[in-house]
Amino acid sequence: MILRTFVFSLAVVLTSCKYSASVGDNDVSYSSFGDSITADHAISKEDLFSKYESMKEGDTLKVKFSSQINDVCQKKGCWMNVDLGKGQAAFVKFKDYGFFMPLNAKGEEVVVNGKAFLSIESIEEQKHYAKDAGKSQASIDSITTPLKSYSFVADGVLIKNNEK
């Protein structure tokens, strides 16, 4: 019992670590989730979208990119949608469900590291995710066709701290 409590406490500490980076003359601080990553060499969301446009189903790409969180699962933070520009978004899940995002992370700037791929979401999956996001029943009922999805499995995420 004591060992289980210790392991759980250690997991909580490790998934809520802080990471600080110096960018130019500005200090930027991040909250780190999952694997330890840095913000260095992250491509833009527009560059990632360009890469998605040239992919076909079954392709994968290891990449690190920066963006903004559009939406987070409101049940436990087990997925998020991030902006790709041009009205598009990537659906991000977390490797092996090893970590989750804070439920209040919508609108935050992030750096995401992992694998990008295309997938086709069934009607049932889309309705499930819409329900998790707290969408209205009318919105859920309006889902009637499979959807080509820009998908991502993240192994590490940094959320920029808004220090004021």
N, C-alpha and C positions, 0 to 999 in steps of 0.2 A: 504494500500500500504506500509506504513512504517512497519507495523507488518510483512508483507510478506518478506520485505527486511531484517529485523532483524532475522527472522527464517532462511532464506537462509544463511545469514552470520554466524549464530550460527552453522548451519549444516556443513558448510565448515570448521570452526575452529575445531569442534569435530571430523571430519573425517581425520584431518591432524595432530593429536596430536603426540607427541614424547613420547617414553617410554624408560627408561634406566634401564639396569640390570647389576649387577656385577657378572661375571662368573670367579671364581678363582681369579687370580690377575689382570685380564683384565677387563676393563669397556667395555661393549657392549651397543650400542645405537641402538634403533629401531624406525622406523616410524610406527605408529599404525593406522589400518583401521578397521572400524566396531566396534564390541564389544571390550571392554577393556580386553586384555588377557596378560599373561606373557609367557616368553619362558620356564619357569620351567616345568620339567617333560614331555617335548615333546619327542616322540619316533622318531627313525630314519626313513628315507624314506624306507629303506630295511625292517624294522619291519612292516611298514604299508603295503608294497607290500606282505609280508608273510601273513598278515591278509586278504588282498584281495583274495589271492589264495585259502583260505578256505571258502570264501563267495559264496553264490548263489544269483541269482536275487531275489530281495525282502528283503534281509538282509540289515540292517543298523548298523553302529558302530559309537558311539560318540568317537572322538579321536583328539589329538593334535600331530602334527608331524612337523619335520623340513626337508627342502629340498631346491631345487634351481628352480627358474622359467625358464622354457624352452621357453615359448611363452605367449604373452598377446594380447588380442583383440586390434587391432589397430584402431578401430572406437571410442571406449570410455572406454576401460579397463574393460569391463563387464564380462570377464572370463579370466582364465589363465590355462596353462598346467604346471604341476610341475613334476619334475623327481622322479621316483620311483626306479631307478636302473634297471639293466638287460634290458635296452632298452625300458622300459615301462614308462608311464606317467599317472598321474591322471588329469582329466578334472575338474577344480574347477570353480563353479559359486558362487555368493555371495547372502546370505540369503535376500530374498525379494528385490533384487537389491538395497539394502540399502547403498552400497558403491562400489567403483571401484578401480582398480589398476592404478598406473601411466603407461602411454603408453611406457615409456622407462625402465620398470622394468625387462625386459628380462635379465637373468643371475644373478639376485640378490638372496641372501640367504633369506629364509622366514621361519616363523613359522606359521602354519595354524591350526585353531581350528574349528571343526564342525562335520559333519556327512559324513562318507564314505559309499558308496553303489555301487553295480554293476548296469549297465544299458545297454540296447541295443540301439545304435544310428542308426537311419534310414539313408539311402543314402542321402535323402534330408537334414537332420540335418548336416551330415558330410560335405556336399558341402557348406552349409551356413557358418559353422565355418571355413572351408578352405578359403572361400572368405573373411570373416572378418579378417583372419590372413594374408591376402595379398598374398596368394598362387597363382601360375600361373594358367592360364586357363587349360593347359595340366594336371597339378596336380589335379585340381578340376574334370576334365573329367574322370580321372583314378579311381575315387571312384565309385565302382560298387556293393559292397556288404555291408549289415549291419555289424556293428562293436560292439563287446563286449567292453564296456568302463568302466574303473575305474573312478567312478564319486565321486564328493565331493561337499557339500554345506557348505561353510565357513561362520561362524558368526563373526570371528575375524581373522585378519592377521597382522603379524609383518614383516616388511622388514628391514633387517639389514642395518644400515647406514655405508657406506664405508668412514670413516673419515681418512683422510691422513694427 
